[in-house]
Amino acid sequence: MILRDDSEAPRIQMNGRQKLFILAIDLAIISELCIAMSVATANPDNFTPAFMKIFFAMFLPTLVAGFLGHRKLRDRTESARS
């Protein structure tokens, strides 16, 4: 079955530091999107390639930093259990 009951899904537990970090990563991605759009708008003939080049050059390091930072900010007791 494709659709599952949400009550069976495991709950994701995050501490306050992780929640703030995810908020900062989200804001960084939104600002990267705005920067890429504004720079790509300057050259409408090559909008798509310019946007992709600029956005992904900023997005991929942010994504990696977000993944690693979220793991690093786990509670010590949580990482000891896993």
C-alpha positions as CSV (number, residue, x, y, z in Angstrom):
1,M,0.0,0.0,0.0
2,I,1.4,3.4,-1.0
3,L,-0.3,5.5,1.7
4,R,0.5,4.6,5.2
5,D,-1.0,5.5,8.5
6,D,1.0,8.4,10.0
7,S,0.5,7.0,13.5
8,E,2.8,4.1,12.6
9,A,5.7,6.4,11.5
10,P,8.5,7.0,14.0
11,R,8.6,10.4,15.6
12,I,11.6,12.6,14.8
13,Q,13.1,14.0,18.0
14,M,15.0,17.2,17.7
15,N,16.5,19.3,20.4
16,G,16.3,23.1,20.4
17,R,19.8,23.6,18.9
18,Q,18.8,21.4,16.0
19,K,15.6,23.3,15.4
20,L,17.4,26.6,15.3
21,F,20.1,25.2,13.0
22,I,17.4,23.9,10.6
23,L,15.7,27.3,10.6
24,A,19.1,29.0,9.8
25,I,19.7,26.5,6.9
26,D,16.2,27.1,5.6
27,L,16.8,30.9,5.6
28,A,20.1,30.4,3.9
29,I,18.5,28.3,1.1
30,I,15.8,30.9,0.6
31,S,18.4,33.7,0.4
32,E,20.5,31.6,-2.0
33,L,17.4,31.2,-4.2
34,C,16.8,35.0,-4.2
35,I,20.4,35.7,-5.0
36,A,20.4,33.2,-7.9
37,M,17.2,34.6,-9.3
38,S,18.4,38.2,-9.2
39,V,21.8,37.4,-10.8
40,A,20.2,35.2,-13.5
41,T,17.6,37.9,-14.3
42,A,20.5,40.2,-15.4
43,N,21.0,37.9,-18.4
44,P,17.6,36.8,-19.6
45,D,19.0,35.0,-22.6
46,N,20.8,32.5,-20.4
47,F,18.5,32.6,-17.4
48,T,18.2,28.9,-16.8
49,P,21.9,28.0,-17.1
50,A,23.0,31.0,-15.1
51,F,20.4,30.2,-12.4
52,M,21.4,26.6,-12.1
53,K,25.1,27.4,-12.0
54,I,24.8,30.0,-9.3
55,F,22.1,28.3,-7.2
56,F,23.6,24.9,-7.1
57,A,27.1,26.3,-6.4
58,M,25.6,27.8,-3.2
59,F,22.9,25.2,-2.4
60,L,25.0,22.0,-2.4
61,P,27.6,23.2,0.2
62,T,24.7,24.5,2.4
63,L,22.9,21.1,2.1
64,V,26.1,19.2,3.1
65,A,26.7,21.7,6.0
66,G,23.1,21.2,7.1
67,F,23.3,17.4,7.1
68,L,26.6,17.4,8.9
69,G,25.6,20.1,11.4
70,H,22.3,18.5,12.2
71,R,24.1,15.2,13.0
72,K,26.7,17.0,15.1
73,L,24.1,18.8,17.2
74,R,22.4,15.6,18.3
75,D,22.2,15.0,22.1
76,R,25.0,12.9,23.4
77,T,22.6,10.4,25.0
78,E,20.8,10.0,21.6
79,S,23.9,9.2,19.7
80,A,25.1,6.7,22.4
81,R,21.8,4.8,22.0
82,S,22.1,4.4,18.2
